[in-house]
Amino acid sequence: MNVIDSNGRAGCGRKTAHTFPHPALVFAEIRFLPVAGERYLGQLNLNKVQKFYGTYEVLKSIELEVKNGEFVVFVGPSGCGKSTLLRMIAGLDETTAGDIVIDGKRVNDLPPVKRGIAMVFQSYALYPHMTVFENIAFPLRVEKMPEEKLKAKVEHAARILHLDQRLQQKPGMLSGGQRQRVAIGRAIVREPKIFLFDEPLSNLDAALRADMRIELAKLHRQLKATMIYVTHDQVEAMTMADRIVVLNAGEIAQTGAPLELYHKPANIFVAGFIGNPKMNFLPVTCTGVSEAGVEIDYRGQTALVPVTPRSGMAGRTLTLGVRPEHIQTGSGDLTLTVNPSVIERLGAHTVAYASLGGEGENYCAMLPGTAAIRPEQQVKTGIRAADCHLFDENGIAFERRVEMTDIDLALFDPAA
């Protein structure tokens, strides 16, 4: 039996990345208006969850709570374990140790169809010979749902997904975004407690990915459903999540609201991963501490960074972090004169890339779009100490003393 991938290509009936991992877990986009009185919410708890492949530990004692109605994004580089963790929640991969709990019930030993979840895969896995109606209805037919009830559920999902005029068409007649909606319709009709998304936008072009990010965010607000979303793209994470879980080498590096991770990264990995372009890192020496913060030296220039000081720091090598968007032309608490090797003009912004001469000391500044700079032309840039982050020798962040407005505080906790 053939299937169609996200680019509309047909494949063979052998078990491949494009075939159904499990009949009850084949879906791909979501928007659902619950029937009155019903709530499609689930709470997830991961208690010291571990995963080994042989002697290799892929996931290391993961502890996490996902609340009812949260949109949580797992983000991290390739190989960090995020997709494996999602598959374990779904029941597609076994858990080596620890407990997976949904609504207070341990589900480690339950098959996927008994867990109350629906999963959206990177590959839509649509049957090319079936109509949109039959593709959406597929998991309901597996459950042998009565025809009248099945028809009502499919038509309801189709209206929400704007597919009601395409129910008799086949996947080959649809665009990539429409095929994605069909797959998500499969998730909707099963009325799961938790929706799982495994990089569903990665096969779309840039413009369609941006559109679908907006659509998914709207759908979550409409549904108020519990959603867990995996991506390697930190822009997707920042724009859609209530809360982000940053994974690195099988461990949770930090969990928090998007702006919390942006303004107060817990360590140098999160600081470099969240933000685009990525944060600049400069080696500095601590010359002293006071109640006001930590005084640092960078190539003969000194600045007082407003962070919570620690004892015994004097003379130690630290890492100063500053985001490209916090660099300005002209002087600052630290002033760096550079000769950019590459200039990117993006309209609203001009991004300049330069080398500072030290090993690995690359420098990126995001300047106004009107900045009058050219490649290899000397430009003076300034950094405010208040915009800086500071990390110790182990990459752990010093607590920043960031002045927060009421609006900022609300954004740190979107659920507040």
Sine and cosine of phi, psi and omega as CSV:
sin_phi,cos_phi,sin_psi,cos_psi,sin_omega,cos_omega
0.00,0.00,0.71,-0.71,-0.04,-1.00
-1.00,0.05,0.42,-0.91,0.12,-0.99
-0.75,-0.66,0.24,-0.97,0.03,-1.00
-0.87,-0.50,0.72,-0.69,0.02,-1.00
-1.00,0.05,-0.11,-0.99,-0.11,-0.99
-0.93,0.38,-0.28,0.96,0.02,-1.00
-0.98,-0.19,0.15,0.99,0.06,-1.00
1.00,0.09,0.15,0.99,0.00,-1.00
-0.99,0.12,0.64,-0.76,0.05,-1.00
-1.00,0.02,0.55,-0.83,0.03,-1.00
-0.80,-0.60,0.07,-1.00,-0.03,-1.00
-0.99,0.12,0.10,-1.00,-0.07,-1.00
-0.99,0.15,-0.10,1.00,0.04,-1.00
-0.91,0.41,0.36,-0.93,-0.02,-1.00
-0.94,0.34,0.95,-0.31,0.01,-1.00
-0.77,-0.64,-0.08,-1.00,0.02,-1.00
-0.89,0.45,-0.29,0.96,-0.07,-1.00
-0.99,-0.17,-0.05,1.00,0.01,-1.00
-1.00,-0.03,0.18,-0.98,-0.06,-1.00
-0.94,0.34,0.86,-0.52,0.11,-0.99
-0.91,0.42,-0.55,0.83,0.06,-1.00
-0.30,-0.95,0.70,-0.71,-0.08,-1.00
-0.80,0.60,-0.56,0.83,-0.07,-1.00
-1.00,0.04,0.02,1.00,-0.05,-1.00
-0.86,-0.51,0.42,0.91,-0.03,-1.00
-0.97,-0.23,0.96,-0.30,-0.05,-1.00
-0.52,-0.85,-0.18,-0.98,0.15,-0.99
0.07,-1.00,0.33,0.94,0.28,-0.96
-0.13,-0.99,0.37,-0.93,-0.21,-0.98
-0.54,-0.84,0.69,-0.73,0.13,-0.99
-0.28,-0.96,0.83,-0.56,-0.16,-0.99
-0.56,-0.83,0.75,-0.66,0.11,-0.99
-0.97,-0.23,0.96,-0.27,-0.09,-1.00
-0.89,0.45,0.51,-0.86,0.13,-0.99
-0.91,0.41,0.58,-0.81,-0.04,-1.00
-0.79,0.61,0.71,-0.70,0.04,-1.00
1.00,-0.01,-0.24,0.97,0.00,-1.00
-0.98,-0.20,0.59,-0.80,0.03,-1.00
-0.78,-0.62,0.87,-0.49,-0.04,-1.00
-0.99,-0.11,0.94,0.34,-0.06,-1.00
-0.81,-0.59,0.56,-0.83,0.09,-1.00
-0.55,-0.83,0.55,-0.84,0.07,-1.00
-0.96,-0.28,0.69,-0.72,-0.03,-1.00
-0.89,-0.46,0.70,-0.71,0.12,-0.99
-0.79,-0.61,0.78,-0.63,0.11,-0.99
-0.95,-0.32,0.88,-0.48,-0.09,-1.00
-0.91,-0.41,0.98,-0.19,0.05,-1.00
0.78,0.62,0.75,0.66,-0.05,-1.00
-0.98,0.21,0.76,-0.65,0.03,-1.00
-0.79,-0.62,0.45,-0.89,0.08,-1.00
-0.64,-0.77,0.81,-0.58,0.08,-1.00
-0.90,-0.44,0.63,-0.78,0.27,-0.96
-0.93,-0.37,0.98,-0.19,-0.15,-0.99
0.93,0.38,-0.84,-0.54,0.04,-1.00
-0.99,-0.12,-0.04,1.00,-0.05,-1.00
-1.00,0.03,0.83,-0.55,-0.01,-1.00
-1.00,0.04,0.93,-0.36,-0.04,-1.00
-1.00,0.09,-0.65,0.76,0.02,-1.00
-0.79,-0.61,0.71,-0.71,-0.18,-0.98
-0.89,-0.45,0.99,-0.13,0.14,-0.99
0.74,0.67,0.89,0.46,-0.04,-1.00
-0.98,0.22,0.82,-0.57,0.07,-1.00
-0.88,-0.48,0.84,-0.54,-0.05,-1.00
-0.35,-0.94,0.60,-0.80,0.15,-0.99
-0.85,-0.52,0.79,-0.62,0.10,-0.99
-0.93,-0.38,0.87,-0.50,-0.11,-0.99
-0.99,0.10,0.30,-0.95,0.07,-1.00
-0.81,0.59,0.78,-0.62,0.10,-0.99
0.99,0.16,0.04,1.00,0.00,-1.00
-0.98,0.20,0.53,-0.85,0.20,-0.98
-0.96,-0.29,0.98,-0.22,-0.06,-1.00
-0.95,-0.32,0.74,-0.68,0.00,-1.00
-0.92,-0.39,0.79,-0.61,0.18,-0.98
-1.00,-0.02,0.85,-0.53,-0.02,-1.00
-0.74,-0.67,0.49,-0.87,0.02,-1.00
0.23,-0.97,0.17,-0.99,-0.01,-1.00
-0.94,0.34,0.22,-0.98,0.05,-1.00
-0.85,0.53,0.69,-0.72,0.03,-1.00
1.00,0.05,0.10,1.00,-0.04,-1.00
-0.99,0.16,-0.23,0.97,0.04,-1.00
0.97,-0.26,0.08,1.00,-0.11,-0.99
-0.92,0.39,-0.69,0.72,0.01,-1.00
-0.94,0.34,-0.58,0.81,0.07,-1.00
-0.88,0.48,-0.67,0.74,0.02,-1.00
-0.89,0.46,-0.67,0.75,0.01,-1.00
-0.90,0.44,-0.67,0.74,0.00,-1.00
-0.92,0.40,-0.53,0.85,0.07,-1.00
-0.93,0.37,-0.65,0.76,0.06,-1.00
-0.88,0.48,-0.65,0.76,-0.01,-1.00
-0.95,0.32,-0.37,0.93,-0.06,-1.00
1.00,-0.06,0.17,0.99,0.01,-1.00
-0.99,0.11,-0.43,0.90,0.11,-0.99
-0.85,-0.52,0.60,-0.80,0.00,-1.00
-0.96,0.27,0.49,-0.87,0.07,-1.00
-1.00,-0.07,0.81,-0.59,-0.01,-1.00
-0.95,0.30,-0.68,0.73,0.00,-1.00
-0.46,-0.89,0.33,-0.94,0.00,-1.00
1.00,-0.01,0.05,-1.00,-0.08,-1.00
-0.84,-0.54,0.67,-0.74,0.18,-0.98
-0.95,-0.30,0.86,-0.51,-0.12,-0.99
-0.84,-0.55,0.82,-0.57,0.06,-1.00
-0.88,-0.47,0.86,-0.51,-0.03,-1.00
0.78,0.62,0.69,0.72,0.08,-1.00
0.99,0.16,0.00,1.00,-0.04,-1.00
-0.92,-0.38,0.80,-0.60,0.06,-1.00
-0.93,0.36,0.80,-0.59,-0.11,-0.99
-0.90,-0.44,0.14,0.99,-0.05,-1.00
-0.75,0.66,-0.64,0.76,-0.11,-0.99
-0.99,-0.10,0.05,1.00,0.00,-1.00
-1.00,0.03,0.60,-0.80,0.10,-1.00
-0.94,0.34,0.29,-0.96,-0.04,-1.00
-0.79,0.61,-0.66,0.75,-0.09,-1.00
-0.93,0.36,-0.26,0.97,-0.03,-1.00
-0.99,-0.17,0.03,1.00,-0.11,-0.99
-1.00,-0.05,-0.19,0.98,0.00,-1.00
0.96,0.27,0.55,0.84,0.00,-1.00
-0.84,-0.54,0.32,-0.95,0.14,-0.99
-0.73,-0.69,0.69,-0.72,-0.10,-0.99
-0.87,-0.49,0.69,-0.73,0.01,-1.00
-0.95,-0.31,0.88,-0.47,-0.07,-1.00
-1.00,-0.08,0.29,-0.96,0.06,-1.00
-0.87,0.49,-0.64,0.77,0.08,-1.00
-1.00,-0.06,0.76,-0.65,-0.10,-0.99
-0.94,0.34,-0.49,0.87,0.05,-1.00
0.81,0.58,0.79,0.61,0.05,-1.00
-1.00,-0.01,0.61,-0.79,0.08,-1.00
-0.98,0.21,0.87,-0.49,-0.10,-1.00
-0.93,0.36,-0.42,0.91,-0.04,-1.00
-1.00,0.06,-0.13,0.99,-0.01,-1.00
-0.99,-0.13,0.50,-0.86,0.11,-0.99
-0.96,0.29,0.18,-0.98,0.09,-1.00
-0.83,0.55,-0.69,0.72,0.01,-1.00
-0.83,0.56,-0.76,0.65,-0.08,-1.00
-0.94,0.34,-0.54,0.84,0.06,-1.00
-0.90,0.43,-0.68,0.73,0.02,-1.00
-0.93,0.37,-0.60,0.80,-0.07,-1.00
-0.97,0.22,-0.17,0.99,-0.15,-0.99
-0.78,0.63,-0.79,0.62,-0.03,-1.00
-0.91,0.41,-0.45,0.89,0.02,-1.00
-0.96,0.28,-0.56,0.83,0.06,-1.00
-0.93,0.36,-0.58,0.82,0.08,-1.00
-0.86,0.51,-0.60,0.80,0.01,-1.00
-0.99,0.13,-0.03,1.00,0.00,-1.00
0.86,0.52,0.70,0.72,0.03,-1.00
-0.95,0.33,0.62,-0.78,0.06,-1.00
-0.82,0.57,0.60,-0.80,-0.15,-0.99
-0.86,0.51,-0.67,0.74,-0.04,-1.00
-0.89,0.45,-0.70,0.71,0.02,-1.00
-0.92,0.38,-0.65,0.76,0.03,-1.00
-0.86,0.51,-0.74,0.67,-0.03,-1.00
-0.87,0.49,-0.66,0.75,-0.01,-1.00
-0.90,0.43,-0.67,0.75,-0.01,-1.00
-0.92,0.40,-0.70,0.72,-0.02,-1.00
-0.90,0.44,-0.71,0.71,-0.02,-1.00
-0.91,0.41,-0.59,0.81,0.04,-1.00
-0.89,0.45,-0.74,0.67,0.02,-1.00
-0.89,0.45,-0.65,0.76,-0.02,-1.00
-0.89,0.45,-0.63,0.77,0.03,-1.00
-0.89,0.46,-0.69,0.72,-0.02,-1.00
-0.90,0.43,-0.60,0.80,-0.05,-1.00
-1.00,-0.01,0.11,0.99,-0.02,-1.00
0.85,0.52,0.64,0.77,0.04,-1.00
-0.91,-0.41,0.12,0.99,-0.11,-0.99
-0.90,0.43,-0.37,0.93,0.04,-1.00
-1.00,-0.02,0.02,1.00,-0.08,-1.00
-0.85,-0.53,0.23,0.97,-0.10,-0.99
-0.89,0.46,-0.45,0.89,-0.02,-1.00
-0.99,-0.14,0.05,1.00,0.08,-1.00
-1.00,0.10,0.30,-0.95,0.04,-1.00
-0.96,-0.27,0.34,-0.94,-0.11,-0.99
-0.81,0.58,-0.55,0.83,-0.02,-1.00
-0.89,0.45,-0.29,0.96,0.00,-1.00
-1.00,-0.05,-0.01,1.00,-0.11,-0.99
-0.96,-0.27,0.42,-0.91,0.12,-0.99
-0.97,0.23,0.16,-0.99,0.03,-1.00
-0.86,0.51,-0.67,0.74,0.02,-1.00
-0.91,0.41,-0.61,0.80,0.02,-1.00
-0.93,0.36,-0.63,0.77,0.06,-1.00
-0.88,0.47,-0.60,0.80,0.03,-1.00
-0.90,0.44,-0.64,0.77,0.02,-1.00
-0.90,0.44,-0.62,0.79,0.04,-1.00
-0.87,0.49,-0.72,0.69,-0.02,-1.00
-0.90,0.44,-0.63,0.78,0.04,-1.00
-0.92,0.39,-0.54,0.84,0.07,-1.00
-0.84,0.55,-0.55,0.83,0.05,-1.00
-0.88,0.47,-0.61,0.79,0.02,-1.00
-0.93,0.37,-0.66,0.75,-0.07,-1.00
-0.88,0.48,-0.71,0.70,-0.13,-0.99
-0.92,0.39,-0.33,0.94,0.01,-1.00
-0.99,0.10,-0.17,0.98,0.05,-1.00
0.78,0.62,0.86,0.50,-0.06,-1.00
-0.97,0.23,0.29,-0.96,0.12,-0.99
-0.97,0.23,-0.57,0.82,-0.07,-1.00
-0.69,-0.72,0.73,-0.68,0.11,-0.99
-0.99,-0.14,0.74,-0.68,0.05,-1.00
-0.90,-0.44,0.74,-0.67,0.00,-1.00
-0.84,-0.54,0.84,-0.54,0.03,-1.00
-0.94,-0.33,1.00,-0.01,0.02,-1.00
0.73,0.69,0.82,0.58,-0.10,-1.00
-0.94,0.34,-0.29,0.96,-0.07,-1.00
-0.98,-0.19,-0.04,1.00,-0.18,-0.98
-0.93,0.37,-0.36,0.93,0.00,-1.00
-1.00,-0.05,0.02,1.00,-0.01,-1.00
-1.00,-0.05,0.39,-0.92,0.07,-1.00
-0.96,0.29,0.20,-0.98,-0.16,-0.99
-0.86,0.52,-0.69,0.72,-0.04,-1.00
-0.91,0.42,-0.69,0.73,-0.01,-1.00
-0.94,0.35,-0.57,0.82,0.07,-1.00
-0.87,0.50,-0.70,0.72,0.01,-1.00
-0.89,0.46,-0.68,0.74,0.03,-1.00
-0.89,0.46,-0.69,0.73,-0.06,-1.00
-0.95,0.32,-0.49,0.87,0.11,-0.99
-0.86,0.52,-0.70,0.71,0.01,-1.00
-0.90,0.43,-0.70,0.72,-0.01,-1.00
-0.88,0.47,-0.69,0.72,-0.02,-1.00
-0.91,0.42,-0.62,0.78,0.04,-1.00
-0.90,0.44,-0.66,0.75,0.04,-1.00
-0.89,0.46,-0.68,0.74,-0.03,-1.00
-0.89,0.45,-0.64,0.77,0.01,-1.00
-0.90,0.44,-0.68,0.74,0.02,-1.00
-0.89,0.45,-0.60,0.80,0.00,-1.00
-0.94,0.33,-0.69,0.72,-0.06,-1.00
-0.97,0.23,-0.59,0.81,-0.19,-0.98
0.82,0.58,0.60,0.80,-0.04,-1.00
-1.00,-0.08,0.34,-0.94,0.08,-1.00
-0.99,0.17,0.84,-0.55,-0.03,-1.00
-0.75,-0.66,0.68,-0.73,0.10,-1.00
-0.83,-0.56,0.80,-0.60,-0.21,-0.98
-0.78,-0.62,0.76,-0.64,0.02,-1.00
-0.96,-0.28,0.71,-0.70,0.07,-1.00
-0.41,-0.91,0.40,-0.92,0.16,-0.99
-0.99,-0.16,-0.06,1.00,-0.09,-1.00
-1.00,-0.09,0.94,-0.34,-0.04,-1.00
-0.93,0.37,-0.36,0.93,0.07,-1.00
-0.92,0.39,-0.68,0.73,0.08,-1.00
-0.86,0.51,-0.68,0.73,-0.02,-1.00
-0.89,0.46,-0.73,0.68,-0.06,-1.00
-0.91,0.41,-0.59,0.81,-0.13,-0.99
-1.00,0.09,-0.38,0.92,-0.11,-0.99
-0.93,-0.36,-0.44,0.90,-0.22,-0.98
-0.99,0.17,0.58,-0.82,0.35,-0.94
-0.97,0.24,-0.63,0.78,-0.03,-1.00
-0.58,-0.81,0.65,-0.76,-0.01,-1.00
-0.94,-0.35,0.68,-0.74,0.14,-0.99
-0.93,-0.37,0.94,-0.35,0.01,-1.00
-1.00,-0.01,0.85,-0.52,0.00,-1.00
-0.95,-0.30,0.60,-0.80,0.05,-1.00
-0.53,-0.85,0.86,-0.52,0.05,-1.00
0.80,0.60,0.66,0.75,0.09,-1.00
0.99,0.13,0.12,0.99,0.00,-1.00
-0.80,-0.60,0.42,-0.91,0.10,-0.99
-0.99,0.17,0.91,-0.43,0.01,-1.00
-0.98,0.19,-0.58,0.81,0.05,-1.00
-0.17,-0.99,0.52,-0.85,0.11,-0.99
-0.80,-0.59,0.71,-0.70,0.03,-1.00
0.06,-1.00,0.11,-0.99,0.09,-1.00
-0.91,0.42,0.44,-0.90,-0.05,-1.00
-0.78,0.63,-0.74,0.68,-0.03,-1.00
-0.95,0.31,-0.43,0.90,0.09,-1.00
-0.90,0.43,-0.70,0.72,0.02,-1.00
-0.93,0.38,-0.54,0.84,0.01,-1.00
-0.95,0.32,-0.74,0.67,-0.08,-1.00
-1.00,0.09,-0.51,0.86,-0.08,-1.00
-0.71,-0.70,0.89,0.46,0.06,-1.00
-0.89,0.46,0.63,-0.78,-0.06,-1.00
-0.98,0.21,-0.36,0.93,-0.07,-1.00
-0.42,-0.91,0.11,-0.99,-0.12,-0.99
-0.94,0.34,-0.46,0.89,0.04,-1.00
-0.91,0.41,-0.77,0.64,0.00,-1.00
-0.89,0.46,-0.65,0.76,0.00,-1.00
-0.86,0.51,-0.64,0.77,-0.01,-1.00
-0.98,0.17,-0.42,0.91,-0.05,-1.00
-1.00,0.09,-0.61,0.79,-0.02,-1.00
-1.00,-0.03,0.82,-0.58,-0.03,-1.00
0.90,-0.44,0.63,-0.77,-0.01,-1.00
-0.57,-0.82,0.88,-0.47,0.00,1.00
-0.89,0.45,0.31,-0.95,-0.11,-0.99
-0.94,0.33,0.34,-0.94,-0.02,-1.00
-0.88,0.47,0.59,-0.81,0.15,-0.99
-0.99,0.15,0.62,-0.78,0.05,-1.00
-0.83,-0.56,0.80,-0.59,-0.03,-1.00
-0.83,-0.55,0.73,-0.69,0.07,-1.00
-0.97,0.26,0.79,-0.61,-0.01,-1.00
-0.74,-0.68,0.24,-0.97,0.04,-1.00
-0.90,-0.43,0.72,-0.70,0.07,-1.00
-0.97,0.23,0.84,-0.55,0.01,-1.00
-0.97,-0.25,-0.09,1.00,0.03,-1.00
0.26,-0.96,0.27,-0.96,0.04,-1.00
-0.75,-0.66,0.43,-0.90,0.06,-1.00
-0.47,-0.88,0.02,-1.00,0.04,-1.00
-0.89,0.46,-0.41,0.91,-0.04,-1.00
-0.98,0.19,-0.32,0.95,-0.01,-1.00
0.51,-0.86,-0.45,-0.89,-0.04,-1.00
-0.90,-0.43,0.80,-0.60,0.04,-1.00
-1.00,0.00,0.76,-0.65,-0.04,-1.00
-0.82,-0.57,0.37,-0.93,0.07,-1.00
-0.85,-0.52,0.78,-0.63,0.11,-0.99
-0.78,-0.62,0.96,-0.28,0.03,-1.00
0.79,0.61,0.71,0.71,0.06,-1.00
1.00,0.01,-0.15,0.99,0.08,-1.00
-0.99,-0.15,0.65,-0.76,0.02,-1.00
-0.90,-0.43,0.49,-0.87,0.04,-1.00
-0.46,-0.89,0.48,-0.88,0.04,-1.00
-0.98,-0.22,0.92,-0.38,-0.03,-1.00
-1.00,-0.02,0.85,-0.52,-0.07,-1.00
-0.97,0.24,0.98,0.18,0.07,-1.00
-0.78,-0.62,0.30,-0.95,0.05,-1.00
-0.94,0.35,0.87,-0.49,-0.09,-1.00
-0.96,0.27,0.32,-0.95,0.12,-0.99
-0.80,-0.60,0.48,-0.88,0.00,-1.00
-0.97,0.26,0.42,-0.91,0.08,-1.00
0.96,0.28,0.37,0.93,-0.05,-1.00
-1.00,0.01,-0.40,0.92,-0.11,-0.99
-0.82,0.58,0.76,-0.65,0.03,-1.00
1.00,0.04,-0.16,0.99,-0.04,-1.00
-0.99,0.11,0.48,-0.88,0.08,-1.00
-1.00,0.09,0.82,-0.57,0.01,-1.00
-0.87,-0.49,0.07,-1.00,0.06,-1.00
-0.87,-0.50,0.82,-0.58,0.05,-1.00
-1.00,-0.09,0.74,-0.67,0.04,-1.00
-0.89,-0.45,0.68,-0.73,0.08,-1.00
-0.59,-0.81,0.72,-0.69,-0.01,-1.00
-0.98,0.21,0.58,-0.82,-0.01,-1.00
-0.82,0.57,-0.57,0.82,-0.03,-1.00
-0.96,0.28,-0.16,0.99,0.03,-1.00
-0.98,-0.18,0.19,0.98,0.05,-1.00
-0.98,-0.20,0.67,-0.75,-0.03,-1.00
-0.82,-0.58,0.31,-0.95,0.12,-0.99
-0.98,0.22,0.54,-0.84,-0.04,-1.00
0.98,-0.19,-0.29,-0.96,-0.08,-1.00
-1.00,0.00,0.33,-0.95,0.06,-1.00
-0.44,-0.90,-0.21,-0.98,0.08,-1.00
-0.87,0.49,-0.58,0.82,0.23,-0.97
-0.86,-0.52,0.72,-0.69,-0.01,-1.00
-0.87,-0.49,0.83,-0.56,0.00,-1.00
-0.86,-0.51,0.83,-0.56,0.07,-1.00
-0.98,-0.19,0.85,-0.53,-0.12,-0.99
-0.75,-0.66,0.29,-0.96,0.12,-0.99
-0.89,-0.45,1.00,-0.09,-0.07,-1.00
-0.85,0.52,0.70,-0.71,0.05,-1.00
-1.00,0.01,-0.46,0.89,-0.01,-1.00
-0.70,-0.71,0.69,-0.72,0.07,-1.00
-0.85,-0.53,0.79,-0.61,0.09,-1.00
-0.92,-0.39,0.88,-0.48,0.02,-1.00
-0.98,-0.19,0.92,-0.38,-0.11,-0.99
-0.95,-0.30,0.16,0.99,-0.03,-1.00
0.99,-0.12,-1.00,0.08,0.00,-1.00
-0.94,0.34,-0.46,0.89,-0.05,-1.00
-0.73,-0.68,0.44,-0.90,0.18,-0.98
-0.87,-0.49,0.82,-0.57,-0.03,-1.00
-0.96,-0.28,0.82,-0.57,-0.02,-1.00
-0.92,-0.40,0.72,-0.69,0.02,-1.00
-0.90,-0.44,0.73,-0.69,-0.02,-1.00
-0.56,-0.83,0.27,-0.96,0.12,-0.99
-0.95,-0.31,0.66,-0.75,0.02,-1.00
-1.00,-0.08,0.06,1.00,0.10,-0.99
1.00,-0.10,-0.51,0.86,0.01,-1.00
-0.98,0.18,0.26,-0.97,0.00,-1.00
-0.89,0.45,0.88,-0.48,0.02,-1.00
0.96,0.28,0.13,0.99,-0.05,-1.00
-1.00,0.02,0.97,0.24,0.12,-0.99
-1.00,0.02,0.47,-0.88,-0.15,-0.99
-0.70,-0.71,0.76,-0.65,0.00,-1.00
-0.77,-0.64,0.75,-0.66,0.03,-1.00
-0.81,-0.59,0.76,-0.65,0.08,-1.00
-0.98,-0.20,0.96,-0.29,-0.13,-0.99
-0.95,-0.32,0.19,-0.98,0.05,-1.00
-0.84,0.54,0.49,-0.87,-0.01,-1.00
-0.87,0.49,-0.40,0.92,-0.01,-1.00
-1.00,0.01,0.06,1.00,-0.05,-1.00
-0.84,0.54,0.81,-0.58,-0.05,-1.00
-1.00,0.02,0.96,0.27,0.02,-1.00
-0.79,-0.61,0.42,-0.91,0.00,-1.00
-0.73,-0.68,0.37,-0.93,0.07,-1.00
-0.85,0.53,0.66,-0.75,0.02,-1.00
0.91,0.42,0.17,0.99,0.07,-1.00
-0.99,-0.12,0.77,-0.64,-0.07,-1.00
-0.89,0.46,0.72,-0.70,0.03,-1.00
-0.65,-0.76,0.67,-0.74,0.01,-1.00
-1.00,-0.07,0.78,-0.63,0.01,-1.00
-0.83,-0.56,0.57,-0.82,-0.04,-1.00
-0.87,-0.49,0.57,-0.82,0.01,-1.00
-0.83,-0.56,0.79,-0.61,0.11,-0.99
-0.99,0.11,0.72,-0.70,0.01,-1.00
-0.87,0.49,-0.55,0.84,-0.03,-1.00
-0.91,0.41,-0.34,0.94,0.00,-1.00
-1.00,-0.01,-0.05,1.00,-0.14,-0.99
-1.00,0.02,0.42,-0.91,0.15,-0.99
-0.92,-0.38,0.43,-0.90,-0.01,-1.00
-0.70,-0.71,0.70,-0.71,-0.05,-1.00
-0.79,-0.61,0.60,-0.80,-0.01,-1.00
-0.99,0.14,-0.11,-0.99,-0.09,-1.00
-0.90,0.43,-0.36,0.93,0.03,-1.00
-0.99,-0.10,0.09,1.00,0.02,-1.00
0.99,0.14,0.17,0.99,0.02,-1.00
-1.00,0.07,0.71,-0.70,-0.08,-1.00
-0.97,0.25,0.61,-0.79,0.26,-0.97
-0.96,0.26,0.58,-0.82,0.01,-1.00
-0.91,0.41,0.86,-0.52,0.01,-1.00
-0.98,0.21,0.57,-0.82,0.10,-1.00
-0.98,-0.18,0.99,0.17,-0.06,-1.00
-0.99,-0.11,0.79,-0.61,0.07,-1.00
-0.97,0.23,0.85,-0.52,-0.08,-1.00
-0.92,-0.39,0.74,-0.68,0.13,-0.99
-0.99,0.10,0.17,-0.99,0.05,-1.00
-0.87,0.50,-0.60,0.80,0.02,-1.00
-0.91,0.42,-0.71,0.71,0.03,-1.00
-0.85,0.53,-0.70,0.71,-0.04,-1.00
-0.89,0.46,-0.62,0.78,0.03,-1.00
-0.91,0.41,-0.62,0.79,0.00,-1.00
-0.94,0.34,-0.47,0.88,0.06,-1.00
-0.90,0.43,-0.51,0.86,-0.01,-1.00
-0.77,-0.63,1.00,0.07,-0.07,-1.00
-0.84,0.54,-0.40,0.92,-0.03,-1.00
-0.99,0.15,-0.17,0.99,-0.07,-1.00
-0.94,0.33,0.00,0.00,0.00,0.00
